[in-house]
Amino acid sequence: MFQWEELVIVYSFFALLGASSGEMGLERIENCATHCSQGLHCKSKPDYFISLPCHNPTEGLNTTSVFHNVSLSTVMRCTGRKKCSLHLRVTTHLQLTDSIQGLSICTATAGMIMRCRSVRFTKKSRQNMSQQLVKVTNDCSEVVPNQQVYVTVKTMPSYCGVTFTDTYYTPGCRSDDLSRHVPECITGQLSYSENPEKKELSISVSGMLDDHDYNLRLCYKSFICFGTGSNTLIKKEQPVKSAVLSYSQPFPCLCIEGWSAVMDAPRVQVCPFKDRLEELWTGVTFNPFEDALIWEPACPVSAVVSLCQKKEDSVCVNLPESSHDASKNKITFSRVDPHPHLCMKFTTSSGSWTKCPFADSFQGWKVDVFSQQGNKEVTIWSQVTGVFLLELCEKSAASPDCHSNKTHSMHVEKHKVSKSIIPSDNCNFCLQVKRLDVNYGVTINQCFNNCSPALNKVFSASPTPAVLKNEVLIAESPQCGKTEKTNLISK
């Protein structure tokens, strides 16, 4: 029983030792070295790459079976806390013959010269182990994270047709092992708390590179992160690694970026407001000189943007041919009627939002309808010069549907009133009004029943200017004798 408990304790100790030494990540080495099979004595040293003509294979040398099971891997060598480097390990099984005196292992990366190491076998040991399969391992080629490495292994001397080549990719900094131990990958960890009233972010940094200052800033993340001007430097002498940064708007692409104050240091980004898509819809502007409605997003977003007309039930109905993909930096709707019911709708995979830029601003135009002695008198007042289409439809007792039977266009001068008289023999009618001189506008619809005693009154409406010009008279037809007035867009 005592022996079993001892075994468990010893196993646990080595398990913990292995975890702390990185067995859960990359294998650790104390020093780079070259290892050969037992009985094969070898020495290695750095060498230069010299492109020399290859030799014809000697008698008995099978060029297709010299190299067996060549493998490439990455190991880590550490000289202190957060001071580790990566090394490429090349392992090959070799069919040894008297004519093979050693190996040449060369590595090349983009923009760098080829680096080589020669591994030479002693004459006596290679003669003793001739015609045997031997193993050679070398891990002295230093590499960096996320690197493409071209590897070439040749015999010494180099025989034609006896070459191994391969491309190897070293692990990237996303590895937790590398991000905690390799300086090229250490970014530090960021935590934050938000003060929305002051529009401030309190940021704390941990796990940063030792003996170096640390940069913090706010930036807008796109293909790269564009600075907002809010930044600070945390000195390495500060006992508490923290700072406060101010922001103007909690956009979803507003991020905290941190990096050590060293050349080409990797950076870490945390985006506190990444789910606040509704903040993007504030960038809607209107150009009254060109009647252009413009939306320029502060952040890249995948959305469909369209114009819509807000109805009485708060449902916003899309206008025809007004949908645009928000993949562009700016979306412009030209020749837009600035009506309070015209809105912009944003649709993403998360939902839809509606922004009505003219809801609280001026009323671009308004329509008043009077019904007296069988005539429908329509007056339109507008703050801009425009052309309007009036469409009258009537209802019958046999069908509740409204059938269009009269249309008329009206030209309205800026800050003036135009009046039109429309005859109708039907008490139940609806009137639709819309602008014709714009690409995007709303259609106002109002229905009346001016023969009903309950409607024998004046409806509330916005004041109509006293000056009436550009009258259009279409015939008079006495009708129900009731008097009505309503403003089509009053709420």
Secondary structure, DSSP 8 states (H G I E B T S, - for coil): -HHHHHHHHHHHHHHHHHHHTTTTSSEEESS--EEE-TT--EEEEEE-------B---TT--TTSSEEEEEEEEEEEESSTT-EEEEEEEEEEEE--TT--EEEEEEE-TTS--EEEEEEE-HHHHHHTTTSEEEEEEEEEEE-TT-EEEEEEEEES-BTT-EEEEEEE---TTSHHHHHH-TTT---EEEEEEETTTTEEEEEEES--TTS-EEEEEEEESSSEEEEEEEEEE-TT-SS-EEEEE-SS--TTEEEEEEESSTT--EEEE-TTTT-GGGGGG-EEEETTTTEEEE--SS----EEEEEEE-TTS-EEE-TT--EETTSS-EEE-SB---TTEEEEEEETTEEEEE-TTTTS---EEEEEEEETTEEEEEEEESS-EEEEEEEEE--SS-SS-EEEEEEEEEE-TTEEEEEEEE-S-SEEEEEEEESSSSB--EEEEEEETT-GGG-S--------S--EEEEE----------EEEETT--
